[in-house]
Amino acid sequence: MKRSVLFLIAGLCAVASLIACGGGSKKPKIPPSGLHYRVLASQSVSSTHTFGGLVFINGLYDILPRVAPLPAGGSPGLMAISPTRNILAAVDTSTPATPTVYAINTVNESSLGHIQLPGPTSSVVIPTASSTGYAAVATASVNGYSFVGGVEVMDLTAGAIVTTVAVTNAQTVVSNSTGTQLLVFSNDSDSVTLLAPTLVLPPVDTSCLTNPPNAVCTIVSGFSRPVYAIINGGTAYVLNCGFQCGGSKPASVAIFDLGTNTITNTIPVDAATMAFLNGSTLYVAGTSPTNHACTGQTTASTSCGRLSIIDLSSASPVVTGTAVITDGYHDRMDISINGQLFIGSHDCTNIGNANNPSSEVRGCLTIFNTTNGQVVIPPDNGDVNGLQSFTTRWIEYVAEGGNLRVYDTTKDILFINNYNDYLPTGTIPIVGYVGDVKAIDFF
């Protein structure tokens, strides 16, 4: 009996010791900003704002804390973040011809360094938790060759370009989950370039200029103006932009086997420049030059885009539904935890003015309810530059027209003049132009 009591006391002491030392459950480390739920918005200079940077947002309450912005040049816009969210990169376009990539360590909220690119970019990717990033630069020059274009391999910690891989007119770069395969899409091309970036590469790599394919580069033809891809395991769903991008064939989704580098199936769609994979459902958006009527919508716009819904669970995937959306070039898509699909574009048809709510107001954003097929066109103008959903909140942040809006995804409407909601105006009051938005913490 005495021995049993001693064992019990010892066990209780051990448990108490673990709790005292944090062994039972570790408390999350508080970053220097003091925020548990951090969101960063890229903020450019404006006529009333003389400096740019990455602005902190308290993502739990949708407010601006009294925390200094992180430096990222005068006009940061496009941002990319690693899957583990430990490294963030922002592209500063203060000098548009030679933009600068600023890298941030989000763990300690400090600058890692900056890298000047040889030309403009609209596509940056950080595939893993390491400090290696890739930027597609269509105008990058390669000594000894008459063409231009390449993928810049960046060491974000060292602040240096390690290698330029020559790829003609490289416009967009997409990576698999391990960073071992890159898909590169070029303007006015019917081919996709596959790179193996983890091999040891020289400062300038011209592997893509050799024929036949080699260990570093493989060029695969048979597409129709491919512009983007969603990679899921060993399969890439390549978006053939087709007619919208000057191709000779209609738009489609090519199912591409990354192991054999072959197209195994092609699914016709109305248009395809952006996609989002949710489980076994692939949502594809674009604007068709031949099928762009705004049927079913009451609008002054004479041009509308299309959303195609593809069920990938069957052996022969087909489009199971479509929806009419706003037009433009679609390059942003995100989904909320309750199934509201946010679809953004740029260079769309803007109707009306947000300052005159009595008339139609329409911009580049569409919200598609995946549970009932309802389409909502919010009353806002401008290009959609960033979308950010959350895993514990029915909220979506939308960077549109230079503003950062907060949407209640349970209502399909923007928070406007409702003091019982998170914000009285539905806009987080960031001075300057908001070019993108990224959540730093998983929440």
N, C-alpha and C positions, 0 to 999 in steps of 0.2 A: 504494500500500500504506500509506504513512504517513498519507495523507489519510483512508483508511478507518478506521485505528486511532483517529485523532483524533475522527472521528464517533462511533465506538463508545464512547470514553471520555466524550464529551460526553453521549451518551444515558444511560449509566450514572449519571453525575452528576445528570442531570435526574431520573431515577427515584429516586435516593437523596434528592434534595431534596424530592420529593413525599412520600416516606415520612416524612422528618424533620418535614415541616410538617403531616402528617396528610392529605395530598392523596390517598394511596392508599385509605384508609378512615378515616372519622372515628370517634373514640371517642365513645360516648354521654356526654352531659353528666350528671354526677352531681348529683342534686337535693340541697337542704340536708339532708334526712334521711339521706343517704348510701346510700339503698336503690335498687337497680336495678329491683326488681320489687315495686312498691307496690300494696297493697290497703288500702282504707279501709272501716272498719265504723262505723256510727253507733251511739253508746253513750249510753243515757239514764240518768238518775239512778235509784237504787233505795234500798231500806232500808239497804243497806250501802255505798252509793256516792253521794257528795254532789255530784258534778259530771258533766256530760255533755260530749261532744265527738266528734270523728272520730278513731278510733284507727288508727294505722298497723299494718300486718301485713306481714311479710316473706313475700311470696307464693311465694318459691322454697322456703322451708323450713317454712312454716306456723307461724311463731313471732312473738311480740311483741317488737319491738326496743326498745331504750331511747331512744325518741323521744317527745317530748311530743305529746299529741293536738292536733289543730287545733280552735280554738274554733268552736262551732256551737250555742250556747245550752245550756239545761239538759236538754232532752229531744229531741235530733235523731232522726228516724226515716227517713222516705222520702227517698231521694236520687235525683238525676238527673244525668247526665253528658253532655257534648257528644260528638259522634261522634269527634272528634280527641282527646278526653279532656284538653283543656287547661282546661276549666272544669267544676266540680262544684257542684251546689246541694244543700243539705240543709234539710229542713223541720223547724223546732223547734216542738214543741207544748207548750212550758212554759205558754203561755197558749192553751188549746185553741180558744177562740172567735176569736182573732186570732193565728194562728201566724206565725212569722217565717222567711223564706227566707234562709239564710246562703250566700254564694257564695265559692268558693275558687279561686284560681289554682293549678292543680296543678303548673305548671312551676316556680314558685319557692316553692310550698307556703305561700302567704300568703293572708290574707283580702282579698276584694275589697270586701265591704260586706254589709249585710243589709237586707231589705225586709219590712215588716210587711204581711201580707195582711188584707183586710177580713173574712175568714171562713176556715173550714177547707178544706183541699184534700187530695185523694188522687191528684192528677195534675199533674205538672210535667214540662215538656219543654224541652230546649235543643237546637234543631235543627241548628245549625252551630257553627263555631269562634268565632263572634262572641259578644258578651256579652248577647245578647237571649234571654230565657227567657219561657215562658208557663205560667200556672197557671190551672186551672179552679176557680172558686169559686162553688159553688151558691148561697151566701147573700149574694153581693156586691150592694150596693144601688146603685141608679141614681136620682139626684134627678129628680123629676118623673114617675116611673113607679111603678106599684103593684107590679110584679113584682120579683123579685130574681134575681140570677145573672149571671155574666160571666166572660170570660177576661181575666186581668190580664197586660198586656204589660210585662215587667220589663227594666229596664236593670241588669244584675247588677253592672256596674262602678260605676255611679253610685249604686247602692243606692236606686233609685226606681221606682215604677210610672209608666210613660210614658202608658199608655192603658188604660182599662177598656172592653172591647168587650161591650156588653150582649147576653148570651145566656141566656135563661130556664133556670134550674136547671142550668147548665153543670156537668157532673160529671167528664168526661174529655176531654182534648185530645191529639190525635195529629197529628204533622207529617210532611210529605214530606221527602225528603233535602235539599232546598235551602231549606227554611223558607219557601217561597212559598205553600204551601197548608196550612191547618189544618183538621182535621175535629174538630168538637166534638159530644159526645154528652151529652144531657140526660136526667135522670130522668123516667120515665113519659112518654116521647115516642116517636112512631113516625117521627120525622124526624131527619135529620142536617144540622148547620149547617156550611157551608164558609166559611172566612174567607181573605181575602188580606191577611195581616198586614204585608206589606212596603210597602204604600201608606202615604202620609202620613196619619196619623190624629189626630184631636183628643184632648184629655185624656179625654173620654167620648164613645164612638162608639155611636150608636144605629141604625146601618145595618140591623141585623137586624130592626128594627121596621117598616121600610118594605116596601111591596109595590107593584110587583114587585121581584124581586132587583136588586141593584146591584153596583157594582165591588168593594165590600168584603165583602158578605155574600150568600150564597145558601142558602136553606133547601130541602132536598130531602125529599119525603115518600115513602111507599111501603115503609117498613121496618117491622119489628116489634120494638119496644123495642131499638134498636141500642145497644151499649155500648162497642164497641172496634173497631179496624180494624188490619190489617196492610197497609201501603202498599208496593207494589213497582212502581217506575217510575210509569206513568200509570194504574195499577190499584190500587184499594183493595178488600181483602177484608173486608167489614163484617160483624161478628158480630151477628146478630139473636138476642137473648137469649130472646125469645118468652115462653112460659109461665112460665119461671123468674123473669122480671122483671114478671109481671103482664100480659103481652101477650095478645092475642086469637088469635094464630097460633103455630104451633110454631116451634121454633128453626131457624135456617138460616144459611148464609153467603151474603151478597149480593155478587156480583161487580160492582163499581161503577167505571165509566169516569170518571176525573177530568177528562178533556178535554171530554166532553159532558154530564157530571153525570147520567148515566143508569145504571140497573141493567140489566146485560146478561144476567145469569143468576142463578138462586137455587138453592143446593144444600141440601137438607134434611139436618139432623144431629140427634142426640139432644138436645144442649144446647150452648150457645155463650156463654161469657163471656171466654175467653182463647184465643189462638192463637199458633202459632210456625211460621214458614215456613222450611223447610230444602230448598233447591234448588227442585224442582217439587212437593214434598210439603208440604201444609198440615196441621198437627196442631191440632185444635180441642177444647177441654175445657169442661165445664160439668156442672151437676147438674140433671137433668130431674125435675120434680115428678110426672111420670107414669110414668117408666121409670128407677127408681133402685134396683132390686133388686141385691143383691151376688152374683149368680149366678157360680159358679165360684170363689168365695173362701170360706175358712173364717174367719169373723169374727163377733163379737158385734154388729157394727154392722148396723142394719137399713136403712141408706141408703148408696148409693154413687153416685159420679159416672160420667161417660162420656167417653172419648176417641174422637174420630172422626178417621180418616185419609183425606185427600182427595188424589187424584192430579190435579194441575193440568195435566199435560202433554197431556191429551186435549182435543179440541175441546169436549166436553161433560163437564166434570169431575163425578165422582161419588165417594161414600164407598166406599173399597176395604177398609176394616177398622175395627173398633172394639175397645175394651178397657174393662174395668171398673176404675175408679180410686177414690180416696177422694172423699168428697163435700165440700160447702161451696161458697163462692163462689170460683172459680178466677180468679186474677189475676197469677200468676207462672208463667213457663215458660222453660226454657233447655235447651240440648243440649251434651253434652260432645263432645270431638273423636272419640271412638269410638262415638258414636251413642246414648248414654244420655240419654233425654229426662226432665228433671226437671219435675214438674208440682206447683205449690203452690197452696193455697187458704187462706181464712180462714173462721172460723165453721163448721168441720167437726165431725164426730162423733169426739171423742177417746175412745179405749178404753184402759183400764188406766193404768199409771204406769211411767215409765222406771226408777224405783227398785225395781220388782218384776218382773224379767225372766222369772219363771216363768209369768206369765200373759200374755195378749195385750196388746201395746202398739201403739197405732195413733194417728196424728195426721193432719195435713193434707198430707202429702207422698207422692207416688207417683213411682217411677222406672220408665219404660217403655223397654225395650231395643228400639230401632228395627230392629235386625238380625235378631232372632228372635221378637219379640212378647212376650217375658217381662215380667211385671209384678211389681215388688217394692214392698211397703209397709214402709218402715223402722220400727223400733221406737222411735218418738219421738212426743212430744205437742206440740201447739200450732200456732198460725198460722205459715205460711211467709211471711216478710217480704222475703226477698232470696235471689237465686240468682246465682252467678258461676262460669262455666266458664273454661278457659284453653286457649290454642292450642298449647301445648307440653307440657302435663301432663294426665294422665288423672285429674284431680282436679276435684271440684265443691265450692264453698263454699255452705253452706245456712244461712240465718238462720231458725231455727225455734224457736218457743217462747221467744224471747229469748236463745237460745244460738247460737253459730256453730260448726256442725259441718263436718267435713272428710270427704268421701266418696271412696273409691277406686272409680272407675268401671269398673275391670277386674274387680271382684269382686261388684258389685251389693250390697255391704254396707257398713255404717258401720265405720270403724276403732274397735274396742273392745278395750282391754287387749292390744294386740299391739305389743310394744316394737320389733319389726323394721319397723314401719310409720312413717309420718311423725310421728304423734302417739300417745302412749301411751293417750289416752282418746278420741281422735276429736273433741275439742272444743278450740278455741282459747280459752284462759282469759281472756275479757274480763269484767271486773266490771261489773255493770249489765245493762240490757236491750239486746240488739242488734236494731236496727230495720231495717237494710238493709246491703248489702255491695256495693262496686264496685271493680273493678280499675282502677288508674290507668294502668298501663303495658301496652302490647301484648306479651303473652307467653303 
